[in-house]
Amino acid sequence: MNAAKKYCANCFVVMDGSISYCPRCTYPQPMTVNPAYLNPPFRLHQQYVIGRVLGHGGFGITYLAYDRSLGVKVAIKEYFPSEYAARDPRTMNVVPHPGKQRDMFINGKEKFIAEARLLSSLRSPYTIRIRHFFEECDTAYFVMEYLEGQNLKEYLKGKGMLSFTQMRPILTAILDALEEVHSHSTYHRDIKPDNVYMTLQGHPILLDFGSARQLSGVTQNTVGVLTPGFAAIEQYSTHGVQGPWTDIYGVAATLYYTLTGKAPVFPQDRLTGDRELVPPSEHGADLRPQEEAWLLKGLEIRWNDRPSSVAEWRRTLPLPPQAERDQEQAVNSAEENFIRFAILPKLANRFLMPQAEQEILEAGDFLNISREQSKQLIEVALERTGSVRRAPDRDQATSSGDTSRLTFSEIFQPVHAKAVSGPALSGFTNSLGMEFVPIDVLTEKAGVRIPKPFSMRRQGKAFSVSLSKPYQLQKHLVTQAQWQKVMGESPSRFQGSERLPVEQISWEDTQQYFYRLNQKGEGIYRLPTEAEWEYACRGGTESCFYFGEDLSLVDRHAWHQANSQGHVNEVGKRLPNPYGLCDMLGNLWEWVQDWDGPPPEGHVSDPSGPKLGNMRVLRGGCWNTPAPELALCRWQRPSYVCSWEIGLRLVREI
């Protein structure tokens, strides 16, 4: 580069070398040289231009850098343990001190490389991604994606103390990341607000796995990686039993800090009785008693008094207030439905016969309702209707209209079986485990089956549509396991369960998927047209949502911005629509077959969109969509676009 020009140390725009402030980002340019750092515009690996320092710890330095090959900013971590090495100002190489310190340097470098390998193997969206690893300047480096934001400690300065409810999505992200880390038999050991990074989009990332480099059996170095207030008591001993419970303490201490603005007292002081841990509520923290009890369990002094795994701790995490209310309401609704559909039909004559009561109890067994609870609900129904128990009269013939003879299968019909009219259509499950629900678009009038019209709304305008052919629509979004069995790999960013839907799928990728899937000879698969998708989503309704106009019910039916905790969720975890289809709203946008174009006018039959276009249509919203916008929402993207917000659902032609 011309000596009169230089890169900005922050945004890497080329600027006049004499300017002290960047004309684009206004960042003040470094005017002095720090001998401990690689100073701008030092170039690493002939590819990365070094910028400003992002952080400096006891074992390494993290720089902002510019990848000249890809034209993007990255973060580069350099192994530089200042206690064991110094930088040669002539060559910029890292030179270890002689003797035992050199051995410590080499040992630490091996741990640094192990950290890079660990991070490269992680797939959690809440851990940083490794792009590159190399050795240079007599030390080691790894290149990470650069995400703009600030650590949790700095984040709190702008927000103030958080409530437990506000902290829950961040907490869940940390626990998700830790579960994957622990699955590699590795423990973070240095969880604290400084090591939780909040991107500008509010996405939490767990940082700095450098404490895995601590040297076993060396007290000085074991203690050196500790952060007082956030380290468990076993970390202060060379013989301490460390494991998942050690990270649980760090998470609980971090949560305590976000709620109170204070770190917990040192565990040694608590053990000797010099100081007591003050419950967060006494510091004015906003949390419920059951949430406080859960938090304090993670802060137990002795490791064997804490939960033994993240999964065990998560199982006892209290539900959010709204979820608890929904759960209670769901229980009440289940009891009311049991009375309505299982008990009341047996009381049509105001008598409850012994055989009918036995059938009610058996129905309760099938629905996992205890015999005691079923008997209580029977008493409630008897009292409401003024009915009484009656022994059978052996001389009394049972009339054909006696509803006490209804069978269990007649009382409990599948929801989608009621919604589908016309001749019975059957569902289908293929060899990949994909379940398909029959969608009958015809109705029978005067012995003739004709299409059922429905209205489609777009940009405030409605037009009428009818479909002439029944079809089968996949009950769930295509999962990562179902995609991988056909394509050989999963492109998804969110990992951790085979029941997670596949994402980062372009429209063009779906066509390759169908080509391979159709070779199996189990049917003809494709994307639904937009009309087929909306007809199935509506489930025979014309309201704003298929469950009505009450927005308070949306949490039960959809994953959206307020309840998804910032990520996609497993399929089938929310209530289905009237046709038995799950996640038609929220979780992931779904590609449909159509090109985007102006809406038609009047009535159309079997529409498939324009013949050509620039954008393909997506329907249904995703985990990041605000709940009010889920009402049959619509999006358009180029067919080559991949996103962690986009997935697919299949049609199987009949």
Helices and strands as residue ranges (DSSP letters): E 5-7, E 14-16, E 43-44, E 48-56, E 60-67, E 72-79, E 85-87, E 94-96, H 100-121, E 130-136, E 139-145, E 149-151, H 152-159, H 164-183, G 193-195, E 196-199, E 204-206, G 210-213, H 219-224, G 233-236, H 244-260, H 267-272, G 280-283, H 289-298, G 303-305, H 310-315, H 321-338, I 339-343, G 344-347, E 351-352, H 354-366, H 371-385, E 388-389, G 403-405, H 408-411, H 415-419, E 428-429, E 435-439, E 442-445, E 448-451, E 454-458, E 461-466, E 471-474, H 480-487, H 507-518, E 525-526, H 530-538, G 551-553, H 554-557, E 589-595, E 603-605, E 616-619, G 627-630, E 634-637, E 646-647, E 651-653
